[in-house]
Amino acid sequence: MEKFRSLEHLKAQITVVRWHLDAATLGNGEKKRRHLDSAALTYQGALELLAQLALSDEEHAAITKQLADLKERLRAAGQSV
């Protein structure tokens, strides 16, 4: 599945995490929990993919910053990541 090991796929995963976090703020109860769980799972996948990719220093720094921001949002929402 080489096509899923790319910078574009990593950026897509980051976008999906954001979508789930945004949707969680609009939901409540079970719906909110599902969005938060999906965000956390996708976040973990993005971390794993980042470790597998050979990125330039600039790309790595930019992605790392975005992931740190998402980690903060996930923790603020009660997710242990």
N, CA, C and O atoms as CSV, one atom per row, in Angstrom:
chain,resi,resn,atom,element,x,y,z
A,1,MET,N,N,0.830,-1.181,0.000
A,1,MET,CA,C,0.000,0.000,0.000
A,1,MET,C,C,0.877,1.249,0.000
A,1,MET,O,O,0.713,2.139,0.834
A,2,GLU,N,N,1.773,1.297,-0.911
A,2,GLU,CA,C,2.728,2.396,-1.003
A,2,GLU,C,C,2.046,3.755,-1.217
A,2,GLU,O,O,2.559,4.783,-0.773
A,3,LYS,N,N,0.908,3.758,-1.887
A,3,LYS,CA,C,0.247,5.034,-2.165
A,3,LYS,C,C,-0.228,5.732,-0.899
A,3,LYS,O,O,-0.500,6.933,-0.915
A,4,PHE,N,N,-0.329,4.992,0.188
A,4,PHE,CA,C,-0.759,5.593,1.450
A,4,PHE,C,C,0.423,6.037,2.293
A,4,PHE,O,O,0.245,6.483,3.427
A,5,ARG,N,N,1.624,5.919,1.752
A,5,ARG,CA,C,2.817,6.388,2.455
A,5,ARG,C,C,3.368,7.594,1.718
A,5,ARG,O,O,4.417,7.528,1.077
A,6,SER,N,N,2.648,8.684,1.820
A,6,SER,CA,C,3.061,9.896,1.124
A,6,SER,C,C,2.723,11.113,1.980
A,6,SER,O,O,1.917,11.046,2.908
A,7,LEU,N,N,3.360,12.212,1.641
A,7,LEU,CA,C,3.081,13.469,2.326
A,7,LEU,C,C,1.623,13.866,2.128
A,7,LEU,O,O,0.990,14.387,3.046
A,8,GLU,N,N,1.091,13.623,0.933
A,8,GLU,CA,C,-0.304,13.977,0.660
A,8,GLU,C,C,-1.254,13.202,1.569
A,8,GLU,O,O,-2.233,13.757,2.069
A,9,HIS,N,N,-0.966,11.930,1.780
A,9,HIS,CA,C,-1.822,11.129,2.657
A,9,HIS,C,C,-1.709,11.609,4.103
A,9,HIS,O,O,-2.702,11.640,4.830
A,10,LEU,N,N,-0.509,11.979,4.513
A,10,LEU,CA,C,-0.316,12.506,5.860
A,10,LEU,C,C,-1.099,13.799,6.052
A,10,LEU,O,O,-1.744,13.990,7.083
A,11,LYS,N,N,-1.046,14.676,5.071
A,11,LYS,CA,C,-1.814,15.926,5.151
A,11,LYS,C,C,-3.312,15.640,5.196
A,11,LYS,O,O,-4.056,16.325,5.897
A,12,ALA,N,N,-3.749,14.639,4.455
A,12,ALA,CA,C,-5.167,14.263,4.481
A,12,ALA,C,C,-5.560,13.763,5.865
A,12,ALA,O,O,-6.638,14.089,6.361
A,13,GLN,N,N,-4.694,12.974,6.491
A,13,GLN,CA,C,-4.992,12.485,7.836
A,13,GLN,C,C,-5.127,13.650,8.817
A,13,GLN,O,O,-6.014,13.646,9.671
A,14,ILE,N,N,-4.258,14.634,8.696
A,14,ILE,CA,C,-4.322,15.802,9.576
A,14,ILE,C,C,-5.647,16.537,9.375
A,14,ILE,O,O,-6.267,16.989,10.337
A,15,THR,N,N,-6.068,16.649,8.134
A,15,THR,CA,C,-7.351,17.293,7.840
A,15,THR,C,C,-8.506,16.511,8.455
A,15,THR,O,O,-9.434,17.105,9.003
A,16,VAL,N,N,-8.457,15.192,8.370
A,16,VAL,CA,C,-9.518,14.355,8.944
A,16,VAL,C,C,-9.569,14.516,10.462
A,16,VAL,O,O,-10.652,14.569,11.044
A,17,VAL,N,N,-8.411,14.594,11.099
A,17,VAL,CA,C,-8.402,14.822,12.559
A,17,VAL,C,C,-9.100,16.141,12.877
A,17,VAL,O,O,-9.920,16.213,13.792
A,18,ARG,N,N,-8.771,17.176,12.120
A,18,ARG,CA,C,-9.415,18.486,12.346
A,18,ARG,C,C,-10.927,18.389,12.164
A,18,ARG,O,O,-11.691,18.919,12.970
A,19,TRP,N,N,-11.355,17.708,11.097
A,19,TRP,CA,C,-12.793,17.560,10.851
A,19,TRP,C,C,-13.484,16.899,12.033
A,19,TRP,O,O,-14.526,17.365,12.494
A,20,HIS,N,N,-12.899,15.811,12.521
A,20,HIS,CA,C,-13.513,15.104,13.649
A,20,HIS,C,C,-13.541,15.976,14.905
A,20,HIS,O,O,-14.527,15.971,15.642
A,21,LEU,N,N,-12.475,16.716,15.147
A,21,LEU,CA,C,-12.464,17.598,16.316
A,21,LEU,C,C,-13.513,18.700,16.184
A,21,LEU,O,O,-14.200,19.029,17.151
A,22,ASP,N,N,-13.633,19.261,14.997
A,22,ASP,CA,C,-14.646,20.293,14.776
A,22,ASP,C,C,-16.054,19.719,14.937
A,22,ASP,O,O,-16.917,20.347,15.551
A,23,ALA,N,N,-16.281,18.535,14.390
A,23,ALA,CA,C,-17.596,17.899,14.500
A,23,ALA,C,C,-17.919,17.562,15.949
A,23,ALA,O,O,-19.076,17.638,16.362
A,24,ALA,N,N,-16.902,17.190,16.722
A,24,ALA,CA,C,-17.129,16.855,18.131
A,24,ALA,C,C,-17.620,18.065,18.908
A,24,ALA,O,O,-18.389,17.920,19.859
A,25,THR,N,N,-17.184,19.260,18.515
A,25,THR,CA,C,-17.631,20.456,19.234
A,25,THR,C,C,-19.107,20.740,18.968
A,25,THR,O,O,-19.766,21.418,19.756
A,26,LEU,N,N,-19.617,20.221,17.864
A,26,LEU,CA,C,-21.023,20.441,17.515
A,26,LEU,C,C,-21.943,19.360,18.062
A,26,LEU,O,O,-23.153,19.557,18.167
A,27,GLY,N,N,-21.363,18.220,18.408
A,27,GLY,CA,C,-22.181,17.097,18.859
A,27,GLY,C,C,-22.217,16.990,20.370
A,27,GLY,O,O,-21.618,17.787,21.092
A,28,ASN,N,N,-22.942,15.977,20.825
A,28,ASN,CA,C,-22.951,15.679,22.246
A,28,ASN,C,C,-23.172,14.182,22.426
A,28,ASN,O,O,-23.574,13.482,21.496
A,29,GLY,N,N,-22.908,13.712,23.619
A,29,GLY,CA,C,-23.128,12.310,23.931
A,29,GLY,C,C,-22.322,11.366,23.059
A,29,GLY,O,O,-21.121,11.549,22.862
A,30,GLU,N,N,-22.997,10.360,22.544
A,30,GLU,CA,C,-22.360,9.308,21.749
A,30,GLU,C,C,-21.715,9.855,20.480
A,30,GLU,O,O,-20.621,9.432,20.109
A,31,LYS,N,N,-22.371,10.772,19.829
A,31,LYS,CA,C,-21.847,11.347,18.586
A,31,LYS,C,C,-20.516,12.059,18.852
A,31,LYS,O,O,-19.558,11.901,18.095
A,32,LYS,N,N,-20.468,12.830,19.918
A,32,LYS,CA,C,-19.244,13.544,20.272
A,32,LYS,C,C,-18.128,12.548,20.581
A,32,LYS,O,O,-16.998,12.722,20.125
A,33,ARG,N,N,-18.435,11.514,21.347
A,33,ARG,CA,C,-17.433,10.518,21.724
A,33,ARG,C,C,-16.879,9.814,20.495
A,33,ARG,O,O,-15.673,9.584,20.405
A,34,ARG,N,N,-17.750,9.466,19.542
A,34,ARG,CA,C,-17.292,8.797,18.318
A,34,ARG,C,C,-16.350,9.686,17.520
A,34,ARG,O,O,-15.333,9.221,17.006
A,35,HIS,N,N,-16.690,10.963,17.418
A,35,HIS,CA,C,-15.811,11.885,16.689
A,35,HIS,C,C,-14.459,12.023,17.397
A,35,HIS,O,O,-13.416,12.039,16.743
A,36,LEU,N,N,-14.474,12.119,18.712
A,36,LEU,CA,C,-13.219,12.233,19.449
A,36,LEU,C,C,-12.390,10.957,19.328
A,36,LEU,O,O,-11.170,11.024,19.171
A,37,ASP,N,N,-13.035,9.803,19.398
A,37,ASP,CA,C,-12.316,8.538,19.231
A,37,ASP,C,C,-11.713,8.432,17.833
A,37,ASP,O,O,-10.575,7.989,17.673
A,38,SER,N,N,-12.477,8.839,16.827
A,38,SER,CA,C,-11.974,8.804,15.448
A,38,SER,C,C,-10.818,9.781,15.265
A,38,SER,O,O,-9.847,9.473,14.574
A,39,ALA,N,N,-10.917,10.940,15.872
A,39,ALA,CA,C,-9.838,11.924,15.784
A,39,ALA,C,C,-8.565,11.374,16.415
A,39,ALA,O,O,-7.481,11.510,15.848
A,40,ALA,N,N,-8.691,10.757,17.579
A,40,ALA,CA,C,-7.529,10.213,18.268
A,40,ALA,C,C,-6.898,9.068,17.460
A,40,ALA,O,O,-5.674,8.978,17.363
A,41,LEU,N,N,-7.718,8.217,16.896
A,41,LEU,CA,C,-7.209,7.094,16.108
A,41,LEU,C,C,-6.489,7.584,14.849
A,41,LEU,O,O,-5.418,7.083,14.507
A,42,THR,N,N,-7.069,8.544,14.176
A,42,THR,CA,C,-6.457,9.099,12.968
A,42,THR,C,C,-5.178,9.852,13.318
A,42,THR,O,O,-4.208,9.816,12.561
A,43,TYR,N,N,-5.174,10.526,14.451
A,43,TYR,CA,C,-3.974,11.218,14.925
A,43,TYR,C,C,-2.830,10.222,15.127
A,43,TYR,O,O,-1.696,10.477,14.721
A,44,GLN,N,N,-3.136,9.097,15.751
A,44,GLN,CA,C,-2.106,8.075,15.974
A,44,GLN,C,C,-1.561,7.555,14.637
A,44,GLN,O,O,-0.358,7.337,14.492
A,45,GLY,N,N,-2.446,7.362,13.679
A,45,GLY,CA,C,-2.020,6.929,12.353
A,45,GLY,C,C,-1.111,7.947,11.690
A,45,GLY,O,O,-0.144,7.586,11.018
A,46,ALA,N,N,-1.425,9.222,11.881
A,46,ALA,CA,C,-0.593,10.284,11.309
A,46,ALA,C,C,0.796,10.284,11.942
A,46,ALA,O,O,1.795,10.488,11.252
A,47,LEU,N,N,0.859,10.057,13.250
A,47,LEU,CA,C,2.158,9.986,13.920
A,47,LEU,C,C,2.990,8.835,13.367
A,47,LEU,O,O,4.186,8.985,13.115
A,48,GLU,N,N,2.351,7.694,13.183
A,48,GLU,CA,C,3.054,6.527,12.647
A,48,GLU,C,C,3.537,6.787,11.223
A,48,GLU,O,O,4.656,6.419,10.867
A,49,LEU,N,N,2.705,7.411,10.420
A,49,LEU,CA,C,3.090,7.702,9.047
A,49,LEU,C,C,4.238,8.710,9.007
A,49,LEU,O,O,5.155,8.572,8.197
A,50,LEU,N,N,4.193,9.710,9.864
A,50,LEU,CA,C,5.270,10.694,9.912
A,50,LEU,C,C,6.610,10.003,10.170
A,50,LEU,O,O,7.621,10.365,9.569
A,51,ALA,N,N,6.617,9.024,11.050
A,51,ALA,CA,C,7.852,8.314,11.376
A,51,ALA,C,C,8.383,7.509,10.183
A,51,ALA,O,O,9.577,7.219,10.120
A,52,GLN,N,N,7.514,7.150,9.247
A,52,GLN,CA,C,7.905,6.325,8.099
A,52,GLN,C,C,8.342,7.136,6.887
A,52,GLN,O,O,8.976,6.601,5.978
A,53,LEU,N,N,8.008,8.417,6.870
A,53,LEU,CA,C,8.279,9.231,5.687
A,53,LEU,C,C,9.625,9.937,5.786
A,53,LEU,O,O,10.040,10.372,6.860
A,54,ALA,N,N,10.293,10.041,4.654
A,54,ALA,CA,C,11.524,10.820,4.566
A,54,ALA,C,C,11.142,12.201,4.047
A,54,ALA,O,O,10.990,12.401,2.842
A,55,LEU,N,N,10.991,13.146,4.961
A,55,LEU,CA,C,10.576,14.504,4.611
A,55,LEU,C,C,11.748,15.454,4.757
A,55,LEU,O,O,12.703,15.183,5.484
A,56,SER,N,N,11.659,16.572,4.054
A,56,SER,CA,C,12.664,17.617,4.241
A,56,SER,C,C,12.509,18.171,5.654
A,56,SER,O,O,11.478,17.971,6.296
A,57,ASP,N,N,13.521,18.857,6.125
A,57,ASP,CA,C,13.450,19.441,7.470
A,57,ASP,C,C,12.282,20.416,7.590
A,57,ASP,O,O,11.604,20.457,8.616
A,58,GLU,N,N,12.053,21.198,6.536
A,58,GLU,CA,C,10.946,22.168,6.550
A,58,GLU,C,C,9.593,21.462,6.637
A,58,GLU,O,O,8.738,21.837,7.439
A,59,GLU,N,N,9.408,20.436,5.801
A,59,GLU,CA,C,8.142,19.689,5.812
A,59,GLU,C,C,7.938,19.017,7.160
A,59,GLU,O,O,6.840,19.055,7.716
A,60,HIS,N,N,8.986,18.406,7.685
A,60,HIS,CA,C,8.883,17.707,8.964
A,60,HIS,C,C,8.510,18.682,10.073
A,60,HIS,O,O,7.660,18.373,10.908
A,61,ALA,N,N,9.132,19.847,10.090
A,61,ALA,CA,C,8.836,20.849,11.114
A,61,ALA,C,C,7.393,21.337,11.012
A,61,ALA,O,O,6.711,21.489,12.026
A,62,ALA,N,N,6.934,21.580,9.795
A,62,ALA,CA,C,5.560,22.063,9.604
A,62,ALA,C,C,4.543,21.025,10.055
A,62,ALA,O,O,3.574,21.353,10.738
A,63,ILE,N,N,4.765,19.774,9.671
A,63,ILE,CA,C,3.840,18.699,10.058
A,63,ILE,C,C,3.888,18.479,11.566
A,63,ILE,O,O,2.849,18.287,12.199
A,64,THR,N,N,5.075,18.504,12.140
A,64,THR,CA,C,5.221,18.306,13.581
A,64,THR,C,C,4.464,19.386,14.352
A,64,THR,O,O,3.832,19.094,15.367
A,65,LYS,N,N,4.523,20.623,13.881
A,65,LYS,CA,C,3.788,21.709,14.538
A,65,LYS,C,C,2.282,21.481,14.452
A,65,LYS,O,O,1.562,21.662,15.434
A,66,GLN,N,N,1.813,21.083,13.271
A,66,GLN,CA,C,0.375,20.824,13.115
A,66,GLN,C,C,-0.067,19.694,14.039
A,66,GLN,O,O,-1.123,19.777,14.666
A,67,LEU,N,N,0.743,18.638,14.123
A,67,LEU,CA,C,0.397,17.510,14.992
A,67,LEU,C,C,0.420,17.918,16.464
A,67,LEU,O,O,-0.401,17.445,17.249
A,68,ALA,N,N,1.348,18.786,16.843
A,68,ALA,CA,C,1.392,19.264,18.229
A,68,ALA,C,C,0.129,20.065,18.564
A,68,ALA,O,O,-0.422,19.939,19.658
A,69,ASP,N,N,-0.319,20.881,17.623
A,69,ASP,CA,C,-1.555,21.640,17.832
A,69,ASP,C,C,-2.754,20.696,17.979
A,69,ASP,O,O,-3.618,20.907,18.829
A,70,LEU,N,N,-2.795,19.661,17.145
A,70,LEU,CA,C,-3.892,18.698,17.230
A,70,LEU,C,C,-3.830,17.912,18.535
A,70,LEU,O,O,-4.863,17.628,19.141
A,71,LYS,N,N,-2.641,17.567,18.961
A,71,LYS,CA,C,-2.479,16.849,20.230
A,71,LYS,C,C,-3.036,17.685,21.381
A,71,LYS,O,O,-3.710,17.166,22.271
A,72,GLU,N,N,-2.747,18.974,21.348
A,72,GLU,CA,C,-3.255,19.873,22.377
A,72,GLU,C,C,-4.787,19.912,22.362
A,72,GLU,O,O,-5.422,19.867,23.415
A,73,ARG,N,N,-5.371,19.994,21.173
A,73,ARG,CA,C,-6.835,20.000,21.060
A,73,ARG,C,C,-7.432,18.680,21.555
A,73,ARG,O,O,-8.455,18.672,22.239
A,74,LEU,N,N,-6.785,17.569,21.203
A,74,LEU,CA,C,-7.285,16.262,21.646
A,74,LEU,C,C,-7.229,16.151,23.174
A,74,LEU,O,O,-8.184,15.692,23.801
A,75,ARG,N,N,-6.129,16.563,23.757
A,75,ARG,CA,C,-6.005,16.504,25.222
A,75,ARG,C,C,-7.016,17.424,25.888
A,75,ARG,O,O,-7.598,17.066,26.912
A,76,ALA,N,N,-7.231,18.605,25.319
A,76,ALA,CA,C,-8.219,19.534,25.877
A,76,ALA,C,C,-9.619,18.937,25.825
A,76,ALA,O,O,-10.474,19.271,26.645
A,77,ALA,N,N,-9.851,18.051,24.856
A,77,ALA,CA,C,-11.155,17.395,24.717
A,77,ALA,C,C,-11.246,16.117,25.565
A,77,ALA,O,O,-12.261,15.421,25.540
A,78,GLY,N,N,-10.179,15.818,26.313
A,78,GLY,CA,C,-10.223,14.666,27.201
A,78,GLY,C,C,-9.654,13.385,26.631
A,78,GLY,O,O,-9.787,12.324,27.240
A,79,GLN,N,N,-9.026,13.465,25.478
A,79,GLN,CA,C,-8.428,12.275,24.874
A,79,GLN,C,C,-7.000,12.105,25.388
A,79,GLN,O,O,-6.259,13.079,25.518
A,80,SER,N,N,-6.625,10.871,25.676
A,80,SER,CA,C,-5.251,10.609,26.119
A,80,SER,C,C,-4.422,10.166,24.921
A,80,SER,O,O,-4.456,9.007,24.507
A,81,VAL,N,N,-3.690,11.107,24.388
A,81,VAL,CA,C,-2.820,10.819,23.241
A,81,VAL,C,C,-1.394,11.172,23.582
A,81,VAL,O,O,-0.501,11.005,22.752
